[in-house]
Amino acid sequence: MATQVAAAAYNDIFVIGTNLGSIPGVEKVYVSKNGKYYSVWTVVRSFERSLRNRIYEVERSLFEHFPGIRFEFSVIEGDETTYLPEADVAYPR
């Protein structure tokens, strides 16, 4: 059973990372899971409005893709060297 839970969480993290990571301008995506709660950090080089709007659009779609799961999203400035020790890399560029 624990292996199935771990596999499901890995799949969720992959989907989150792939969706957000497919946006041009996104450097990395980090995800931390606690029960049915995901914290997601999207790392960008700049806070251009058009980039943020695209990220927010994808974040909204993730709520639909994962009904019943809570998210906390953050967009942070950084680059390929940005490291968040409290989370797993879901998408590296």
C-alpha positions in Angstrom: 0.0 0.0 0.0 2.8 2.5 0.9 4.3 1.8 -2.5 1.0 2.7 -4.3 0.8 5.9 -2.3 4.4 6.8 -3.1 3.8 6.0 -6.8 0.6 8.2 -6.8 2.5 11.1 -5.2 5.3 10.7 -7.7 2.8 10.8 -10.6 1.1 13.9 -9.1 4.5 15.7 -8.8 5.4 14.7 -12.3 2.2 16.1 -13.7 2.5 19.4 -11.7 6.2 19.8 -12.8 5.5 19.0 -16.4 2.5 21.4 -16.7 4.3 24.3 -15.1 7.7 23.5 -16.6 6.3 23.6 -20.1 5.8 27.4 -19.8 8.6 29.3 -21.5 10.4 31.3 -18.8 10.0 28.8 -16.0 13.4 27.6 -14.8 12.4 25.1 -12.1 9.4 23.8 -10.3 9.7 22.5 -6.7 6.9 20.5 -4.9 6.5 19.4 -1.3 3.7 17.1 -0.3 2.0 16.7 3.1 -1.0 14.4 3.0 -3.5 15.9 0.5 -1.7 19.2 0.5 0.9 20.3 -2.1 3.2 23.3 -1.8 4.5 24.4 -5.2 7.2 26.9 -6.0 7.7 28.0 -9.6 11.1 29.5 -10.2 11.3 32.3 -12.9 14.0 34.7 -13.9 11.7 37.6 -14.2 8.2 38.5 -13.0 6.8 39.6 -16.3 3.1 40.0 -16.2 2.5 37.8 -19.2 4.6 35.0 -17.7 2.8 35.3 -14.3 -0.6 35.2 -16.0 0.3 32.0 -17.9 1.6 30.4 -14.6 -1.7 31.4 -12.8 -3.7 29.9 -15.7 -1.8 26.5 -15.4 -2.2 26.6 -11.6 -6.0 27.0 -12.0 -6.1 24.0 -14.3 -4.3 21.9 -11.7 -7.1 22.5 -9.2 -9.4 21.0 -11.9 -7.0 18.1 -12.6 -6.7 17.2 -8.9 -10.1 17.7 -7.3 -10.0 17.4 -3.5 -6.3 18.2 -3.3 -5.2 21.5 -1.7 -2.4 23.6 -3.2 -0.3 26.5 -2.1 1.4 28.1 -5.0 4.3 30.5 -5.0 6.2 32.2 -7.8 9.8 33.1 -6.9 12.6 34.8 -8.7 15.7 32.6 -9.4 17.6 30.6 -12.0 18.9 27.1 -12.6 21.0 27.3 -9.4 18.0 28.1 -7.1 17.7 25.3 -4.5 14.9 24.7 -2.0 16.0 22.0 0.4 12.5 21.5 1.8 11.0 20.4 -1.5 11.6 18.0 -4.4 12.6 19.2 -7.9 9.6 18.5 -10.1 10.9 20.2 -13.2 14.5 21.3 -13.9 15.4 23.3 -17.0 
